[in-house]
Amino acid sequence: MNTKNLITFNFRSTDQLIKVQNNLLEVIEDFKTDSGFFNRYFHILPFFKNKEDAFLCVNVQYFKTYNKFKYNSYDAFKNNIESIKVE
């Protein structure tokens, strides 16, 4: 993922941004784990128009925390979720 092409999240209001941030803080699992990443994704999913935007938001938060992306693309993220469902 190229950091120069990151999307800017346009929240409808500051209140919506605060709700997303609070929901991210509710997840107690370690952010570095797949489980922690997935839980953050599912916690904020209702605030986004589509699944990919929610993923991008969490992946950018991960980048801001660890200076690298957890997943290189939304497709890689979806493939990881699918592999977990199969197990």
N, C-alpha and C positions, 0 to 999 in steps of 0.2 A: 504494500500500500504506500502510495506516495503522499508524504505529509504536505506537499505543496498544493495538493488537490482536495484537501479536507473540506467537507461541507460545513457550512455555518448553520446551526440549528436555529430556526426561527420559531421561537415559542410565541404563542398568541399573547401571553402576558407574563409579567414577572411572577405572578402567582403560579402559573403553570411550571415555570422553571424551578421555583422553590419546591413544588410538589415532586418533580422528577428527582431533584437532589435529595430530598427527604426520603423518597422511596429507595434511592441508591444506598443511603445510609442504614436503612432497615435490614439489609442483608448482612448476616454475621459471618458467613463463610469467607474464607480467605479469597480475595479478589484474584490471586494468581492461579487458583485452581479452576478447572473447567466448571465445577459445580458453582463456585462463587460467581464466575462470569455469567453462567446461564441464569442463576437466580437474579442477578442484577438486570439482565435482559428481560426476564419475564415480569419483574416488578415494574419496569417502566414502559413496557409494551403498550398498555392502554393509553398512554399519553401521545402516541405517535400515529400518524396516518397509515404507516405500513411497517412491516417487520424489519425491512432493511434499514430504515431510518433509526429504529430503536437499536439495532445492532451497531450501526455506525456511532451512535451516541456512546454506547458502552465501550466500544473499541477505542474511541478517542479518549474517554476517561482512563482506560487502561494505559494508553500511550502517555497521557499526562502523568500518570502515577509511576510507570516503570520505564519510560523513554523507549518503548518498543510496542508494537502492536501484538495483541494476542493472536489475531487471525489476519492473514494477508488479504482476505476477501470475504464477502458475505457467503459465497459458495463454499469456501473452506469451513466456515462456521456451520452452515447447514449440513455439510457432510459429516462433521463431527457429531452433531446432534443425532443424525440418522444412525451413525455407528453405535452410539450409546443406546438408542432404542432397540437395536437388533440384539445386543448383548443381554 
